[in-house]
Amino acid sequence: MDRLSDRGVDFKDFEQWCYDMGMAFSRMLMGTVLQDIDDRILKERDKRVYEARDIRQISIKTLMGEVEMSRRLYRETGGNRDYKAICAVM
């Protein structure tokens, strides 16, 4: 059986590569799940109360690093002109 050192790979570098790949995958997964939740909010919101008005790029700092995604903003129908994000609890 080949050892990592026989192929010129340092274990510490290999370990760091595995960690970096795991963090990158976790950020991608979190971004996908959050985007799906935002899409579900768009479909399931009370359309009489909340009107979709804008989409903004946001960046969320997590333990795995920054996760970037698009987030919809809503305006209360008949309300003021303030935009707000609607949050969902998973």
N, CA, C and O atoms as a CHARMM CRD file, in Angstrom:
* protein
*
  360
    1    1 MET  N      0.83300  -1.17600   0.00000 PROA 1      0.00000
    2    1 MET  CA     0.00000   0.00000   0.00000 PROA 1      0.00000
    3    1 MET  C      0.88000   1.24400   0.00000 PROA 1      0.00000
    4    1 MET  O      1.80700   1.35900   0.80300 PROA 1      0.00000
    5    2 ASP  N      0.58400   2.17500  -0.90900 PROA 2      0.00000
    6    2 ASP  CA     1.34900   3.41900  -0.98900 PROA 2      0.00000
    7    2 ASP  C      1.06300   4.30500   0.20800 PROA 2      0.00000
    8    2 ASP  O     -0.07600   4.41400   0.66300 PROA 2      0.00000
    9    3 ARG  N      2.08600   4.91900   0.69700 PROA 3      0.00000
   10    3 ARG  CA     1.91900   5.91500   1.74400 PROA 3      0.00000
   11    3 ARG  C      1.93700   7.28400   1.08800 PROA 3      0.00000
   12    3 ARG  O      2.48200   7.45300  -0.00300 PROA 3      0.00000
   13    4 LEU  N      1.34300   8.25100   1.75400 PROA 4      0.00000
   14    4 LEU  CA     1.33500   9.61400   1.20600 PROA 4      0.00000
   15    4 LEU  C      2.74400  10.12700   0.96300 PROA 4      0.00000
   16    4 LEU  O      3.00600  10.78300  -0.04600 PROA 4      0.00000
   17    5 SER  N      3.66400   9.82400   1.90000 PROA 5      0.00000
   18    5 SER  CA     5.03300  10.32200   1.76300 PROA 5      0.00000
   19    5 SER  C      5.74300   9.68900   0.56800 PROA 5      0.00000
   20    5 SER  O      6.65700  10.29300   0.00600 PROA 5      0.00000
   21    6 ASP  N      5.33600   8.47900   0.17000 PROA 6      0.00000
   22    6 ASP  CA     5.92500   7.82400  -0.99800 PROA 6      0.00000
   23    6 ASP  C      5.53800   8.54700  -2.29000 PROA 6      0.00000
   24    6 ASP  O      6.23500   8.43700  -3.29900 PROA 6      0.00000
   25    7 ARG  N      4.44100   9.27700  -2.25600 PROA 7      0.00000
   26    7 ARG  CA     3.98700  10.01400  -3.44400 PROA 7      0.00000
   27    7 ARG  C      4.35200  11.48900  -3.36100 PROA 7      0.00000
   28    7 ARG  O      3.92100  12.27900  -4.20200 PROA 7      0.00000
   29    8 GLY  N      5.13600  11.87000  -2.36500 PROA 8      0.00000
   30    8 GLY  CA     5.57000  13.25600  -2.24400 PROA 8      0.00000
   31    8 GLY  C      4.51700  14.17900  -1.65800 PROA 8      0.00000
   32    8 GLY  O      4.58500  15.39300  -1.84800 PROA 8      0.00000
   33    9 VAL  N      3.54200  13.62100  -0.94700 PROA 9      0.00000
   34    9 VAL  CA     2.49700  14.42700  -0.34000 PROA 9      0.00000
   35    9 VAL  C      2.70900  14.45700   1.16800 PROA 9      0.00000
   36    9 VAL  O      2.77700  13.41600   1.82000 PROA 9      0.00000
   37   10 ASP  N      2.81000  15.64100   1.69700 PROA 10     0.00000
   38   10 ASP  CA     2.95300  15.81900   3.14100 PROA 10     0.00000
   39   10 ASP  C      1.58500  15.65300   3.78900 PROA 10     0.00000
   40   10 ASP  O      0.59700  16.19500   3.29400 PROA 10     0.00000
   41   11 PHE  N      1.51600  14.90500   4.89600 PROA 11     0.00000
   42   11 PHE  CA     0.23500  14.65700   5.54900 PROA 11     0.00000
   43   11 PHE  C     -0.42600  15.94800   6.00000 PROA 11     0.00000
   44   11 PHE  O     -1.64400  16.09000   5.88400 PROA 11     0.00000
   45   12 LYS  N      0.34900  16.88600   6.50800 PROA 12     0.00000
   46   12 LYS  CA    -0.20900  18.15700   6.96400 PROA 12     0.00000
   47   12 LYS  C     -0.87100  18.91000   5.80100 PROA 12     0.00000
   48   12 LYS  O     -1.94700  19.48400   5.96800 PROA 12     0.00000
   49   13 ASP  N     -0.23500  18.90800   4.63000 PROA 13     0.00000
   50   13 ASP  CA    -0.82400  19.55400   3.44400 PROA 13     0.00000
   51   13 ASP  C     -2.09500  18.83300   3.00900 PROA 13     0.00000
   52   13 ASP  O     -3.08000  19.46700   2.62900 PROA 13     0.00000
   53   14 PHE  N     -2.06300  17.49900   3.06600 PROA 14     0.00000
   54   14 PHE  CA    -3.23800  16.70600   2.70700 PROA 14     0.00000
   55   14 PHE  C     -4.39200  16.99500   3.66400 PROA 14     0.00000
   56   14 PHE  O     -5.53900  17.16500   3.24900 PROA 14     0.00000
   57   15 GLU  N     -4.06000  17.04700   4.95100 PROA 15     0.00000
   58   15 GLU  CA    -5.07600  17.34500   5.96700 PROA 15     0.00000
   59   15 GLU  C     -5.67900  18.73200   5.73400 PROA 15     0.00000
   60   15 GLU  O     -6.89500  18.89600   5.83600 PROA 15     0.00000
   61   16 GLN  N     -4.85800  19.71800   5.42700 PROA 16     0.00000
   62   16 GLN  CA    -5.34100  21.07500   5.15900 PROA 16     0.00000
   63   16 GLN  C     -6.21900  21.09900   3.91400 PROA 16     0.00000
   64   16 GLN  O     -7.24700  21.77500   3.89100 PROA 16     0.00000
   65   17 TRP  N     -5.81800  20.36500   2.88300 PROA 17     0.00000
   66   17 TRP  CA    -6.61600  20.29900   1.65600 PROA 17     0.00000
   67   17 TRP  C     -7.99700  19.70700   1.94300 PROA 17     0.00000
   68   17 TRP  O     -9.00900  20.22000   1.46600 PROA 17     0.00000
   69   18 CYS  N     -8.03100  18.61400   2.73400 PROA 18     0.00000
   70   18 CYS  CA    -9.31700  17.99800   3.09800 PROA 18     0.00000
   71   18 CYS  C    -10.18800  18.98000   3.87500 PROA 18     0.00000
   72   18 CYS  O    -11.38800  19.08100   3.62200 PROA 18     0.00000
   73   19 TYR  N     -9.59500  19.69500   4.80700 PROA 19     0.00000
   74   19 TYR  CA   -10.33500  20.68600   5.59300 PROA 19     0.00000
   75   19 TYR  C    -10.88800  21.78600   4.69500 PROA 19     0.00000
   76   19 TYR  O    -12.06100  22.14200   4.80500 PROA 19     0.00000
   77   20 ASP  N    -10.05600  22.32700   3.80600 PROA 20     0.00000
   78   20 ASP  CA   -10.49100  23.39500   2.89500 PROA 20     0.00000
   79   20 ASP  C    -11.62400  22.92900   1.98600 PROA 20     0.00000
   80   20 ASP  O    -12.58100  23.66900   1.75800 PROA 20     0.00000
   81   21 MET  N    -11.52000  21.70200   1.46500 PROA 21     0.00000
   82   21 MET  CA   -12.57400  21.16700   0.60400 PROA 21     0.00000
   83   21 MET  C    -13.87100  20.96500   1.39600 PROA 21     0.00000
   84   21 MET  O    -14.95900  21.23200   0.88600 PROA 21     0.00000
   85   22 GLY  N    -13.75600  20.49900   2.62600 PROA 22     0.00000
   86   22 GLY  CA   -14.93700  20.32000   3.47800 PROA 22     0.00000
   87   22 GLY  C    -15.62600  21.64300   3.77000 PROA 22     0.00000
   88   22 GLY  O    -16.85400  21.72000   3.73200 PROA 22     0.00000
   89   23 MET  N    -14.86100  22.67600   4.05700 PROA 23     0.00000
   90   23 MET  CA   -15.42900  23.99900   4.32900 PROA 23     0.00000
   91   23 MET  C    -16.08400  24.57700   3.06700 PROA 23     0.00000
   92   23 MET  O    -17.16400  25.16300   3.14200 PROA 23     0.00000
   93   24 ALA  N    -15.44000  24.41500   1.92300 PROA 24     0.00000
   94   24 ALA  CA   -16.00500  24.91200   0.66600 PROA 24     0.00000
   95   24 ALA  C    -17.32800  24.21000   0.36100 PROA 24     0.00000
   96   24 ALA  O    -18.29600  24.85500  -0.04300 PROA 24     0.00000
   97   25 PHE  N    -17.36900  22.89200   0.55400 PROA 25     0.00000
   98   25 PHE  CA   -18.60500  22.15400   0.32500 PROA 25     0.00000
   99   25 PHE  C    -19.69600  22.60300   1.28800 PROA 25     0.00000
  100   25 PHE  O    -20.84900  22.76900   0.88700 PROA 25     0.00000
  101   26 SER  N    -19.34100  22.80100   2.55200 PROA 26     0.00000
  102   26 SER  CA   -20.31500  23.23400   3.55500 PROA 26     0.00000
  103   26 SER  C    -20.87500  24.62200   3.22900 PROA 26     0.00000
  104   26 SER  O    -22.07300  24.85700   3.39300 PROA 26     0.00000
  105   27 ARG  N    -20.02600  25.53600   2.77200 PROA 27     0.00000
  106   27 ARG  CA   -20.50500  26.87500   2.37400 PROA 27     0.00000
  107   27 ARG  C    -21.46000  26.77800   1.19700 PROA 27     0.00000
  108   27 ARG  O    -22.49100  27.44900   1.17200 PROA 27     0.00000
  109   28 MET  N    -21.12000  25.94500   0.22500 PROA 28     0.00000
  110   28 MET  CA   -21.97300  25.76900  -0.93800 PROA 28     0.00000
  111   28 MET  C    -23.32000  25.17400  -0.53000 PROA 28     0.00000
  112   28 MET  O    -24.36900  25.62600  -0.99000 PROA 28     0.00000
  113   29 LEU  N    -23.28600  24.16400   0.33300 PROA 29     0.00000
  114   29 LEU  CA   -24.50800  23.52900   0.80000 PROA 29     0.00000
  115   29 LEU  C    -25.38100  24.51300   1.57400 PROA 29     0.00000
  116   29 LEU  O    -26.59200  24.56700   1.36000 PROA 29     0.00000
  117   30 MET  N    -24.78300  25.28300   2.46300 PROA 30     0.00000
  118   30 MET  CA   -25.54000  26.25500   3.24300 PROA 30     0.00000
  119   30 MET  C    -26.16900  27.31200   2.32000 PROA 30     0.00000
  120   30 MET  O    -27.32800  27.68100   2.50500 PROA 30     0.00000
  121   31 GLY  N    -25.41800  27.79200   1.34200 PROA 31     0.00000
  122   31 GLY  CA   -25.95600  28.77300   0.39700 PROA 31     0.00000
  123   31 GLY  C    -27.13300  28.21600  -0.38700 PROA 31     0.00000
  124   31 GLY  O    -28.11800  28.91900  -0.60900 PROA 31     0.00000
  125   32 THR  N    -27.04100  26.96100  -0.80600 PROA 32     0.00000
  126   32 THR  CA   -28.12400  26.31200  -1.55300 PROA 32     0.00000
  127   32 THR  C    -29.37400  26.16900  -0.69000 PROA 32     0.00000
  128   32 THR  O    -30.48200  26.44900  -1.14600 PROA 32     0.00000
  129   33 VAL  N    -29.19600  25.73600   0.54600 PROA 33     0.00000
  130   33 VAL  CA   -30.34200  25.56100   1.45400 PROA 33     0.00000
  131   33 VAL  C    -30.99600  26.91300   1.74900 PROA 33     0.00000
  132   33 VAL  O    -32.22200  27.02400   1.72600 PROA 33     0.00000
  133   34 LEU  N    -30.19400  27.93400   2.02300 PROA 34     0.00000
  134   34 LEU  CA   -30.75700  29.25400   2.30100 PROA 34     0.00000
  135   34 LEU  C    -31.48700  29.82300   1.08500 PROA 34     0.00000
  136   34 LEU  O    -32.52200  30.47300   1.23000 PROA 34     0.00000
  137   35 GLN  N    -30.95500  29.58100  -0.10600 PROA 35     0.00000
  138   35 GLN  CA   -31.61400  30.04700  -1.32500 PROA 35     0.00000
  139   35 GLN  C    -32.94400  29.32500  -1.51300 PROA 35     0.00000
  140   35 GLN  O    -33.93100  29.94000  -1.91700 PROA 35     0.00000
  141   36 ASP  N    -32.97800  28.03800  -1.22600 PROA 36     0.00000
  142   36 ASP  CA   -34.23300  27.27800  -1.31300 PROA 36     0.00000
  143   36 ASP  C    -35.27000  27.79900  -0.32700 PROA 36     0.00000
  144   36 ASP  O    -36.45400  27.87600  -0.65500 PROA 36     0.00000
  145   37 ILE  N    -34.83100  28.16000   0.88600 PROA 37     0.00000
  146   37 ILE  CA   -35.75400  28.72000   1.87100 PROA 37     0.00000
  147   37 ILE  C    -36.29800  30.05400   1.37400 PROA 37     0.00000
  148   37 ILE  O    -37.49000  30.32800   1.51100 PROA 37     0.00000
  149   38 ASP  N    -35.43700  30.87800   0.80300 PROA 38     0.00000
  150   38 ASP  CA   -35.88500  32.17100   0.27400 PROA 38     0.00000
  151   38 ASP  C    -36.89800  31.96800  -0.85800 PROA 38     0.00000
  152   38 ASP  O    -37.88400  32.70000  -0.94500 PROA 38     0.00000
  153   39 ASP  N    -36.66200  30.99000  -1.71200 PROA 39     0.00000
  154   39 ASP  CA   -37.60800  30.68800  -2.79500 PROA 39     0.00000
  155   39 ASP  C    -38.94300  30.19800  -2.23600 PROA 39     0.00000
  156   39 ASP  O    -40.00400  30.53800  -2.76000 PROA 39     0.00000
  157   40 ARG  N    -38.88200  29.40000  -1.17100 PROA 40     0.00000
  158   40 ARG  CA   -40.11400  28.89500  -0.55500 PROA 40     0.00000
  159   40 ARG  C    -40.90600  30.03900   0.08800 PROA 40     0.00000
  160   40 ARG  O    -42.13500  30.07000   0.02000 PROA 40     0.00000
  161   41 ILE  N    -40.19100  30.97300   0.70900 PROA 41     0.00000
  162   41 ILE  CA   -40.87200  32.13900   1.29300 PROA 41     0.00000
  163   41 ILE  C    -41.60000  32.91700   0.20300 PROA 41     0.00000
  164   41 ILE  O    -42.72800  33.36600   0.40800 PROA 41     0.00000
  165   42 LEU  N    -40.96100  33.07900  -0.95600 PROA 42     0.00000
  166   42 LEU  CA   -41.60000  33.79300  -2.06300 PROA 42     0.00000
  167   42 LEU  C    -42.91200  33.13100  -2.46000 PROA 42     0.00000
  168   42 LEU  O    -43.90300  33.81500  -2.71600 PROA 42     0.00000
  169   43 LYS  N    -42.91900  31.81500  -2.51000 PROA 43     0.00000
  170   43 LYS  CA   -44.11800  31.08600  -2.93400 PROA 43     0.00000
  171   43 LYS  C    -45.19000  31.01500  -1.85800 PROA 43     0.00000
  172   43 LYS  O    -46.38300  31.03900  -2.16200 PROA 43     0.00000
  173   44 GLU  N    -44.76300  30.92700  -0.58400 PROA 44     0.00000
  174   44 GLU  CA   -45.72500  30.67100   0.48700 PROA 44     0.00000
  175   44 GLU  C    -46.10300  31.90700   1.30700 PROA 44     0.00000
  176   44 GLU  O    -46.90600  31.80100   2.23400 PROA 44     0.00000
  177   45 ARG  N    -45.54500  33.06500   0.98700 PROA 45     0.00000
  178   45 ARG  CA   -45.84600  34.26200   1.77800 PROA 45     0.00000
  179   45 ARG  C    -47.30800  34.67000   1.59200 PROA 45     0.00000
  180   45 ARG  O    -47.95800  34.24000   0.63900 PROA 45     0.00000
  181   46 ASP  N    -47.81600  35.48600   2.48800 PROA 46     0.00000
  182   46 ASP  CA   -49.15800  36.04900   2.35300 PROA 46     0.00000
  183   46 ASP  C    -49.06400  37.18100   1.33000 PROA 46     0.00000
  184   46 ASP  O    -48.63300  38.28700   1.65500 PROA 46     0.00000
  185   47 LYS  N    -49.47000  36.89600   0.09900 PROA 47     0.00000
  186   47 LYS  CA   -49.31200  37.85300  -0.99800 PROA 47     0.00000
  187   47 LYS  C    -50.15900  39.10900  -0.80500 PROA 47     0.00000
  188   47 LYS  O    -49.89800  40.14400  -1.41800 PROA 47     0.00000
  189   48 ARG  N    -51.17800  39.00700   0.05600 PROA 48     0.00000
  190   48 ARG  CA   -51.99400  40.19500   0.34400 PROA 48     0.00000
  191   48 ARG  C    -51.24400  41.16000   1.25200 PROA 48     0.00000
  192   48 ARG  O    -51.54600  42.35200   1.28200 PROA 48     0.00000
  193   49 VAL  N    -50.26700  40.64500   1.99000 PROA 49     0.00000
  194   49 VAL  CA   -49.54200  41.48100   2.95300 PROA 49     0.00000
  195   49 VAL  C    -48.15200  41.86300   2.43500 PROA 49     0.00000
  196   49 VAL  O    -47.73000  43.00800   2.59300 PROA 49     0.00000
  197   50 TYR  N    -47.43900  40.91800   1.82000 PROA 50     0.00000
  198   50 TYR  CA   -46.05600  41.15500   1.40900 PROA 50     0.00000
  199   50 TYR  C    -45.90800  41.11300  -0.10700 PROA 50     0.00000
  200   50 TYR  O    -46.31500  40.15300  -0.76200 PROA 50     0.00000
  201   51 GLU  N    -45.32300  42.16400  -0.64400 PROA 51     0.00000
  202   51 GLU  CA   -45.07800  42.27900  -2.07800 PROA 51     0.00000
  203   51 GLU  C    -43.57200  42.19900  -2.30900 PROA 51     0.00000
  204   51 GLU  O    -42.81500  42.97400  -1.72400 PROA 51     0.00000
  205   52 ALA  N    -43.13300  41.27300  -3.15100 PROA 52     0.00000
  206   52 ALA  CA   -41.70600  41.14500  -3.46500 PROA 52     0.00000
  207   52 ALA  C    -41.27700  42.37000  -4.26000 PROA 52     0.00000
  208   52 ALA  O    -41.88200  42.69900  -5.28100 PROA 52     0.00000
  209   53 ARG  N    -40.22300  43.04900  -3.78600 PROA 53     0.00000
  210   53 ARG  CA   -39.83100  44.29700  -4.41700 PROA 53     0.00000
  211   53 ARG  C    -38.41500  44.31800  -4.96800 PROA 53     0.00000
  212   53 ARG  O    -38.15600  44.99500  -5.96200 PROA 53     0.00000
  213   54 ASP  N    -37.50900  43.60400  -4.35800 PROA 54     0.00000
  214   54 ASP  CA   -36.11100  43.74800  -4.74400 PROA 54     0.00000
  215   54 ASP  C    -35.35000  42.47700  -4.38100 PROA 54     0.00000
  216   54 ASP  O    -35.79500  41.69100  -3.54500 PROA 54     0.00000
  217   55 ILE  N    -34.20700  42.28800  -5.01500 PROA 55     0.00000
  218   55 ILE  CA   -33.29800  41.19500  -4.67300 PROA 55     0.00000
  219   55 ILE  C    -31.93700  41.81200  -4.40700 PROA 55     0.00000
  220   55 ILE  O    -31.44400  42.61200  -5.20200 PROA 55     0.00000
  221   56 ARG  N    -31.33600  41.44200  -3.29600 PROA 56     0.00000
  222   56 ARG  CA   -30.02300  41.97100  -2.92200 PROA 56     0.00000
  223   56 ARG  C    -29.05000  40.82400  -2.69800 PROA 56     0.00000
  224   56 ARG  O    -29.42400  39.75300  -2.22000 PROA 56     0.00000
  225   57 GLN  N    -27.80000  41.07100  -3.05300 PROA 57     0.00000
  226   57 GLN  CA   -26.73400  40.11900  -2.75400 PROA 57     0.00000
  227   57 GLN  C    -26.32300  40.34900  -1.31100 PROA 57     0.00000
  228   57 GLN  O    -26.06500  41.48400  -0.91100 PROA 57     0.00000
  229   58 ILE  N    -26.26000  39.28800  -0.53200 PROA 58     0.00000
  230   58 ILE  CA   -25.80400  39.40500   0.84800 PROA 58     0.00000
  231   58 ILE  C    -24.67800  38.41500   1.09100 PROA 58     0.00000
  232   58 ILE  O    -24.50700  37.44800   0.34900 PROA 58     0.00000
  233   59 SER  N    -23.92100  38.67200   2.13200 PROA 59     0.00000
  234   59 SER  CA   -22.84200  37.79000   2.53900 PROA 59     0.00000
  235   59 SER  C    -23.02100  37.52900   4.02600 PROA 59     0.00000
  236   59 SER  O    -23.11200  38.46600   4.81900 PROA 59     0.00000
  237   60 ILE  N    -23.07200  36.25600   4.40400 PROA 60     0.00000
  238   60 ILE  CA   -23.27100  35.85400   5.78700 PROA 60     0.00000
  239   60 ILE  C    -21.97700  35.23700   6.30100 PROA 60     0.00000
  240   60 ILE  O    -21.42700  34.32000   5.69100 PROA 60     0.00000
  241   61 LYS  N    -21.50100  35.74900   7.42600 PROA 61     0.00000
  242   61 LYS  CA   -20.29000  35.17900   8.02700 PROA 61     0.00000
  243   61 LYS  C    -20.68700  33.98300   8.88300 PROA 61     0.00000
  244   61 LYS  O    -21.50000  34.10700   9.79800 PROA 61     0.00000
  245   62 THR  N    -20.11300  32.83200   8.58100 PROA 62     0.00000
  246   62 THR  CA   -20.42100  31.59700   9.29700 PROA 62     0.00000
  247   62 THR  C    -19.12300  30.98700   9.83300 PROA 62     0.00000
  248   62 THR  O    -18.03000  31.48400   9.56000 PROA 62     0.00000
  249   63 LEU  N    -19.26300  29.91600  10.59000 PROA 63     0.00000
  250   63 LEU  CA   -18.08600  29.19400  11.06800 PROA 63     0.00000
  251   63 LEU  C    -17.26000  28.63800   9.91400 PROA 63     0.00000
  252   63 LEU  O    -16.05500  28.42400  10.04900 PROA 63     0.00000
  253   64 MET  N    -17.91900  28.40400   8.77300 PROA 64     0.00000
  254   64 MET  CA   -17.24600  27.80700   7.62200 PROA 64     0.00000
  255   64 MET  C    -16.66400  28.84700   6.67700 PROA 64     0.00000
  256   64 MET  O    -16.00800  28.50000   5.69400 PROA 64     0.00000
  257   65 GLY  N    -16.90300  30.12500   6.97400 PROA 65     0.00000
  258   65 GLY  CA   -16.47500  31.20500   6.09900 PROA 65     0.00000
  259   65 GLY  C    -17.69100  31.95200   5.58800 PROA 65     0.00000
  260   65 GLY  O    -18.81200  31.68400   6.02000 PROA 65     0.00000
  261   66 GLU  N    -17.48300  32.87700   4.68300 PROA 66     0.00000
  262   66 GLU  CA   -18.58100  33.69100   4.16900 PROA 66     0.00000
  263   66 GLU  C    -19.40900  32.92100   3.14700 PROA 66     0.00000
  264   66 GLU  O    -18.87700  32.24800   2.26400 PROA 66     0.00000
  265   67 VAL  N    -20.72100  33.04000   3.29200 PROA 67     0.00000
  266   67 VAL  CA   -21.67100  32.42700   2.36900 PROA 67     0.00000
  267   67 VAL  C    -22.39100  33.55900   1.66100 PROA 67     0.00000
  268   67 VAL  O    -22.99800  34.41100   2.31000 PROA 67     0.00000
  269   68 GLU  N    -22.32900  33.57700   0.33500 PROA 68     0.00000
  270   68 GLU  CA   -22.99000  34.61200  -0.44100 PROA 68     0.00000
  271   68 GLU  C    -24.25300  34.05600  -1.07400 PROA 68     0.00000
  272   68 GLU  O    -24.29900  32.90400  -1.50600 PROA 68     0.00000
  273   69 MET  N    -25.28200  34.90200  -1.12000 PROA 69     0.00000
  274   69 MET  CA   -26.54600  34.48500  -1.72400 PROA 69     0.00000
  275   69 MET  C    -27.35400  35.70900  -2.11500 PROA 69     0.00000
  276   69 MET  O    -27.03200  36.83000  -1.72300 PROA 69     0.00000
  277   70 SER  N    -28.40600  35.48500  -2.89000 PROA 70     0.00000
  278   70 SER  CA   -29.36600  36.52800  -3.23500 PROA 70     0.00000
  279   70 SER  C    -30.51400  36.43800  -2.24400 PROA 70     0.00000
  280   70 SER  O    -30.98500  35.34400  -1.93200 PROA 70     0.00000
  281   71 ARG  N    -30.96300  37.57700  -1.75100 PROA 71     0.00000
  282   71 ARG  CA   -32.04700  37.60300  -0.76900 PROA 71     0.00000
  283   71 ARG  C    -33.13100  38.55100  -1.24200 PROA 71     0.00000
  284   71 ARG  O    -32.84500  39.68500  -1.62700 PROA 71     0.00000
  285   72 ARG  N    -34.36200  38.09800  -1.21600 PROA 72     0.00000
  286   72 ARG  CA   -35.48500  38.94300  -1.62100 PROA 72     0.00000
  287   72 ARG  C    -35.87800  39.87800  -0.48800 PROA 72     0.00000
  288   72 ARG  O    -35.82300  39.52100   0.68900 PROA 72     0.00000
  289   73 LEU  N    -36.27200  41.07800  -0.87300 PROA 73     0.00000
  290   73 LEU  CA   -36.81400  42.03800   0.07700 PROA 73     0.00000
  291   73 LEU  C    -38.27600  42.26600  -0.28100 PROA 73     0.00000
  292   73 LEU  O    -38.66200  42.21000  -1.44800 PROA 73     0.00000
  293   74 TYR  N    -39.07400  42.52200   0.73800 PROA 74     0.00000
  294   74 TYR  CA   -40.52100  42.66200   0.57400 PROA 74     0.00000
  295   74 TYR  C    -40.98600  43.99700   1.13900 PROA 74     0.00000
  296   74 TYR  O    -40.34900  44.57800   2.01700 PROA 74     0.00000
  297   75 ARG  N    -42.10400  44.46300   0.61800 PROA 75     0.00000
  298   75 ARG  CA   -42.75000  45.66200   1.14400 PROA 75     0.00000
  299   75 ARG  C    -44.14500  45.26600   1.57700 PROA 75     0.00000
  300   75 ARG  O    -44.84000  44.51100   0.89700 PROA 75     0.00000
  301   76 GLU  N    -44.53900  45.79400   2.72400 PROA 76     0.00000
  302   76 GLU  CA   -45.89700  45.52600   3.17000 PROA 76     0.00000
  303   76 GLU  C    -46.85800  46.26200   2.24700 PROA 76     0.00000
  304   76 GLU  O    -46.71600  47.46400   2.01900 PROA 76     0.00000
  305   77 THR  N    -47.83000  45.53800   1.72000 PROA 77     0.00000
  306   77 THR  CA   -48.80600  46.12000   0.81800 PROA 77     0.00000
  307   77 THR  C    -49.60300  47.17300   1.57500 PROA 77     0.00000
  308   77 THR  O    -50.12100  46.91200   2.66000 PROA 77     0.00000
  309   78 GLY  N    -49.69700  48.37300   0.98800 PROA 78     0.00000
  310   78 GLY  CA   -50.43700  49.45100   1.62200 PROA 78     0.00000
  311   78 GLY  C    -49.70000  50.07200   2.78300 PROA 78     0.00000
  312   78 GLY  O    -50.21900  50.98400   3.42600 PROA 78     0.00000
  313   79 GLY  N    -48.49300  49.59600   3.06800 PROA 79     0.00000
  314   79 GLY  CA   -47.72600  50.11900   4.19900 PROA 79     0.00000
  315   79 GLY  C    -46.72800  51.16300   3.74200 PROA 79     0.00000
  316   79 GLY  O    -46.85600  51.73600   2.66100 PROA 79     0.00000
  317   80 ASN  N    -45.75000  51.39700   4.56600 PROA 80     0.00000
  318   80 ASN  CA   -44.72600  52.38300   4.23300 PROA 80     0.00000
  319   80 ASN  C    -43.82500  51.84700   3.12900 PROA 80     0.00000
  320   80 ASN  O    -44.03300  50.74300   2.62500 PROA 80     0.00000
  321   81 ARG  N    -42.85000  52.61900   2.76800 PROA 81     0.00000
  322   81 ARG  CA   -41.96700  52.23300   1.67400 PROA 81     0.00000
  323   81 ARG  C    -40.71800  51.48700   2.14600 PROA 81     0.00000
  324   81 ARG  O    -39.79500  51.25400   1.36500 PROA 81     0.00000
  325   82 ASP  N    -40.69500  51.11800   3.41800 PROA 82     0.00000
  326   82 ASP  CA   -39.54000  50.39000   3.92800 PROA 82     0.00000
  327   82 ASP  C    -39.54200  48.96300   3.37600 PROA 82     0.00000
  328   82 ASP  O    -40.57800  48.30700   3.27800 PROA 82     0.00000
  329   83 TYR  N    -38.34100  48.51700   3.02200 PROA 83     0.00000
  330   83 TYR  CA   -38.16200  47.14600   2.55800 PROA 83     0.00000
  331   83 TYR  C    -37.68800  46.29800   3.72300 PROA 83     0.00000
  332   83 TYR  O    -36.95100  46.77900   4.58300 PROA 83     0.00000
  333   84 LYS  N    -38.09700  45.05500   3.75700 PROA 84     0.00000
  334   84 LYS  CA   -37.60400  44.16300   4.80100 PROA 84     0.00000
  335   84 LYS  C    -37.50600  42.75300   4.27300 PROA 84     0.00000
  336   84 LYS  O    -38.18900  42.35400   3.33000 PROA 84     0.00000
  337   85 ALA  N    -36.63300  42.02600   4.91700 PROA 85     0.00000
  338   85 ALA  CA   -36.49100  40.60900   4.59100 PROA 85     0.00000
  339   85 ALA  C    -37.45500  39.84500   5.49100 PROA 85     0.00000
  340   85 ALA  O    -37.63600  40.19900   6.65700 PROA 85     0.00000
  341   86 ILE  N    -38.06500  38.81400   4.95800 PROA 86     0.00000
  342   86 ILE  CA   -38.92400  37.94100   5.75000 PROA 86     0.00000
  343   86 ILE  C    -38.08500  36.74500   6.12400 PROA 86     0.00000
  344   86 ILE  O    -37.47900  36.11000   5.26200 PROA 86     0.00000
  345   87 CYS  N    -38.04700  36.43300   7.40300 PROA 87     0.00000
  346   87 CYS  CA   -37.22700  35.31700   7.87900 PROA 87     0.00000
  347   87 CYS  C    -38.10800  34.09600   8.13800 PROA 87     0.00000
  348   87 CYS  O    -39.28000  34.21200   8.49400 PROA 87     0.00000
  349   88 ALA  N    -37.51900  32.95400   7.95100 PROA 88     0.00000
  350   88 ALA  CA   -38.20400  31.68600   8.24000 PROA 88     0.00000
  351   88 ALA  C    -37.40100  30.93900   9.28800 PROA 88     0.00000
  352   88 ALA  O    -36.17400  31.03400   9.32900 PROA 88     0.00000
  353   89 VAL  N    -38.08300  30.21200  10.11300 PROA 89     0.00000
  354   89 VAL  CA   -37.41600  29.38300  11.10000 PROA 89     0.00000
  355   89 VAL  C    -37.43600  27.95800  10.59300 PROA 89     0.00000
  356   89 VAL  O    -38.49500  27.42800  10.25800 PROA 89     0.00000
  357   90 MET  N    -36.27800  27.34000  10.53600 PROA 90     0.00000
  358   90 MET  CA   -36.19100  25.96700  10.03800 PROA 90     0.00000
  359   90 MET  C    -36.50400  25.00600  11.13900 PROA 90     0.00000
  360   90 MET  O    -36.48400  23.79400  10.92300 PROA 90     0.00000
